[in-house]
Amino acid sequence: MMQRRLVLAGFAPLALSACGFKLRQAPEFAFSTLYLAAGESSPLGNELRRNLESTGKVKVFRDGKSINDVDVILDLQQEQRERVVVGLNASGQVRELQLRLRVRFRLRTPEGNEPIPSVELLQQRDISYNETQALAKEAEEALLYRNMQSDIVQQMLRRLAAVKQL
């Protein structure tokens, strides 16, 4: 009985490797230097920079002096947070909100080629609202915005990794 379990446990890694399963790895990029045209106070720009540099394969520059010495330029054209009322109760009080994070960016080379033309990414989350729990709902909104920001950064990294030729 014990040997049977050992044999079955030994076949599990073989079966997983045969189906093409492997752990997620850092993406491969077609460039090694990138100029990030985003505001210094942009939380999305800072998270994107940290994620790119953590791969160990891309050097990110943010000072304007090095714009001509990089392989590509990433322009964060728009980063907009929206808070829209989508539900009211009978007395006209807000009961449901929709939070949106809208980001527009493009990737270009210093010569003017655009491997990724201007594209807009949108994340949205619905949240219930109760004025008696205003502080808790404010903290929940901040958490949802951070979550949406992380999702958008991951989408941007996948799009940057999909660029194979400059």
Secondary structure, 3 states (H helix, E strand, C coil): CHHHHHHHHHHHHHHHHHCCCCCCCCCCCCCCEEEEECCCCCHHHHHHHHHHHHCCCCEEECCHHHHHHCCEEEEEEEEEEEEEEEEECCCCCEEEEEEEEEEEEEEECCCCCCCEEEEEEEEEEEEECCHHHHHHHHHHHHHHHHHHHHHHHHHHHHHHHHCCCC
